Amino acid sequence: MTVITRLHPGPRMAQAVIHNGTVWLAGQVGAPGADATAQTHAILDQIDALLLEAGSSKARILNATIWLADMADFAAMNAVWDAWVDPANPPARATSEGKLATPDYRVEIIVTAAVG
């Protein structure tokens, strides 16, 4: 039987799921109402913490998907991302514009990473 570990599970979702050497993070958002820069900083801090808890790190991210409420925030989000991402191990990444759960969210990021 294969072990599946769920970090911070709730009734609707877990913040992360670990299975077979891979960790999948739920979409992470920052403080509602903050600008894209502040939200991106908060999100990346949350990602760092969840990856550490899962036994991984940003150097082991395989894929990142970023949603912006408005592509006008692309440069602001990228400035924070570029300062954070491991330049020796950048993940595959996609960024798209779409409605988020509430208009107070400007950025949402989900990542998948290798554990170990």
PEMOHU-V928027 format. One record per pair of residues at least 4 apart in sequence whose C-alpha atoms are under 7 Angstrom apart, sorted by the first residue. I is the first residue (numbers start at 1). J is the second residue. D is the distance in whole Angstrom. If there is no record, write none. Layout:
I&J&D + I&J&D
This chain:
3&19&7 + 4&17&7 + 4&18&6 + 4&19&5 + 5&17&6 + 5&18&5 + 5&19&7 + 6&14&6 + 6&16&6 + 6&17&5 + 6&18&6 + 7&14&6 + 7&15&6 + 7&16&5 + 7&17&6 + 8&14&5 + 8&15&6 + 9&13&6 + 9&14&4 + 9&15&6 + 10&14&6 + 14&26&7 + 15&25&6 + 15&26&5 + 16&23&7 + 16&24&5 + 16&25&4 + 16&26&6 + 17&23&6 + 17&24&5 + 17&25&7 + 18&22&6 + 18&23&4 + 18&24&7 + 19&23&7 + 21&114&6 + 21&115&5 + 22&113&6 + 22&114&5 + 22&115&5 + 23&54&7 + 23&112&6 + 23&113&5 + 23&114&6 + 23&115&6 + 24&111&6 + 24&112&5 + 24&113&7 + 25&110&6 + 25&111&6 + 25&112&6 + 26&110&6 + 27&108&6 + 27&109&5 + 27&110&4 + 28&43&6 + 28&108&5 + 28&109&5 + 28&110&6 + 29&39&7 + 29&43&6 + 29&105&7 + 29&107&6 + 29&108&5 + 29&109&7 + 30&39&4 + 30&40&7 + 30&42&5 + 30&43&5 + 31&39&6 + 32&104&5 + 32&105&5 + 33&104&5 + 33&105&6 + 34&38&6 + 34&39&6 + 35&39&6 + 35&106&7 + 36&40&6 + 36&73&6 + 36&76&6 + 36&77&6 + 36&106&6 + 36&107&6 + 37&41&6 + 37&76&6 + 37&77&6 + 37&80&7 + 38&42&6 + 39&43&6 + 39&107&7 + 40&44&6 + 40&77&6 + 40&80&7 + 40&107&7 + 41&45&6 + 41&80&7 + 42&46&6 + 43&47&6 + 44&48&6 + 45&49&6 + 46&50&6 + 47&51&6 + 48&52&6 + 48&57&7 + 48&58&7 + 49&53&6 + 50&54&6 + 51&55&6 + 51&56&5 + 51&57&5 + 52&56&5 + 52&57&6 + 54&115&7 + 55&115&6 + 55&116&6 + 56&60&6 + 56&114&7 + 56&115&5 + 56&116&6 + 57&61&7 + 58&85&7 + 58&86&7 + 59&86&6 + 59&89&5 + 60&113&5 + 60&114&5 + 61&91&6 + 61&111&7 + 61&112&6 + 61&113&4 + 61&114&6 + 62&91&5 + 62&92&6 + 62&112&6 + 62&113&5 + 62&114&7 + 63&91&5 + 63&92&5 + 63&93&6 + 63&111&6 + 63&112&5 + 63&113&7 + 64&91&7 + 64&92&6 + 64&93&5 + 64&94&7 + 64&109&7 + 64&110&6 + 64&111&4 + 64&112&7 + 65&93&6 + 65&94&5 + 65&95&6 + 65&109&6 + 65&110&5 + 65&111&6 + 66&94&6 + 66&95&5 + 66&96&6 + 66&108&6 + 66&109&5 + 66&110&7 + 67&95&6 + 67&96&5 + 67&97&6 + 67&98&6 + 67&107&6 + 67&108&5 + 67&109&6 + 68&73&7 + 68&96&6 + 68&97&5 + 68&98&6 + 68&106&6 + 68&107&5 + 68&108&7 + 69&97&6 + 69&98&5 + 69&99&5 + 69&100&6 + 69&106&5 + 69&107&6 + 70&97&6 + 71&97&6 + 73&77&6 + 74&78&6 + 75&79&6 + 76&80&7 + 77&81&6 + 78&82&6 + 79&83&6 + 80&84&6 + 81&85&6 + 85&90&6 + 86&90&6 + 100&105&6
